[in-house]
């Protein structure tokens, strides 16, 4: 079954100053925030909630998951295109952020991530491999959430 070319990015942070970065297992070993493709018939909100739970084990406090009402469209790297329907070249990514109270321990899945770290803004920006992830971190760090709405 091929993947749906639609995904979520969830930037998890403490007060916009500390960010959770996770090192991907497998090819590349790059650092990222929580990400994941939407399942068939799944909404972006449902995918964001599912991915946070699957990738971190963190609970989502009421009102803390923000839908930034922002979608990024980017080209899917050639090495991953075979995962998608034939002819698919681009993905649409929905941007969310999750504010939590402290730099909590996460329960990562070793088959997906080999490391997880809480880092400051500068470190998160330096670690994030994708431009969309860096933009999401900047959005949270500068407090541009004024245009955001609570998800749900």
N, C-alpha and C positions, 0 to 999 in steps of 0.2 A: 504494500500500500504506500502511495507516495504522500509526502508531506504537503500540507496546505501552506501556500506562500504568504502566510500572515502570522505574525508573532507578537509577543509582548516583551517589553523591557521594564523591569521593576527596580528602581534605584532605592535601595534600603539605606536609611541614614539615621543618625542621631543628631538632631538639631541642625542639620545641614552642614555639620562640621566633621563628622566621622562617617565613613561610607564602608559598606560591606562589599568586598571584592572577592571573587571566587575564581580559582585557577582551574580551567577546563582540563579534563582528562583527555588523553589521546593526542591526535595530530595537532601540533601547534602549541599546546599548553598555554594558551593565552588567558589573560585575566578579564573578567567581566562582572557586571551586576547580574541579577537573576534575569534569565531570558528563557523563552520557550515558544514553540509553535502552537497555534490553536488547533484543537482537535476538531473533527467534523462537527458542525452545528454548535460549536462552543462560542460564547461571546468573549470579547477581550477581557472584560471584568472577571468572568469565571476562569479564564486562562491565567490571569494574574494571580488570583487567589490560589489556584491549583499549583502553579509553579513555585510560589513562595513556600507553600507547604511541602511540596516534594523536594525542593532543592535546599531548604534551610531548616524545616521543622518549626519555624517561628509561627506564633499565633499572630493574627492580624487584629489589633485593637480597633474597636468601633471608631469610625471617622478618621482613621489614620492612613488608609489607602486612598491616594489621590489619583484621579484620572486627569491628566494634564490636557486632555482633548487635543493631543498632538500625535500626528502620524508621520513617521519617517518612511521614505521609499528608497530602497538601496538595491544595488545590483548584488545578486547572489554570487559569491566566489565560484569560479568554474569547478573547483574540486568538490563542491557540495551540490551542484545542480542535478546530479542523477537522483537525488532524494526526492525531487519534485516532479510534477507532471511534465511530459515532454514539451519543450518550447518555453518553459518558465525561466525567466531571466531575472526577475525582481521580486522582492519581498516588501510587504507593508508591515511596519512595526508600530504598535500602540504604546505610548509612553505613560508609565505610572510611577509613583514614588510612595514609599512606605516609611513613615516616621515612627521610630520606636524610642523608648525611654533611655536605654543604655546599650552598650556594645555587648549584646548577649552572645552566648555560645550558640553555634549553629550545628545542626545535625545534617552534614552533607552526605550525598550518595557518592561513594568512591568511584563508581563507574562513570559518573558525570563530572565530579570535581575532586581534585587531589589536594586542594588547600583552600582555606577561607581566612581572610584577614580583615580586621577593621583598620582603616587607614585615614589619614587626614585628606583634605581636598586635593592638595598638590600631588600627593602620592596616588590617589585614586585616578586623577587625570593622567598621570604618567603611566599608570598600569593599564588602563582601559585600552583594549586593542581597537575598538571601533569608534568612528566619529560620532555615531548616534549615542553611544554610551557616554562619551565625553560631554556631548551636548546635554544629556540628561543630568549628569553630575553638576554641570555648570548651572543648569536651570534650578536645581535644588539649592546649590550653594549660594547663589545670589538672591534667593528668596523670590524668584519670579513666579512663585506659585499663586500670585494674586489672581491670575486668570484661570486657576485650576478649580475644579469642583470635586467635592467628595464623591467617590465612586459609589454607585448603587442607586 
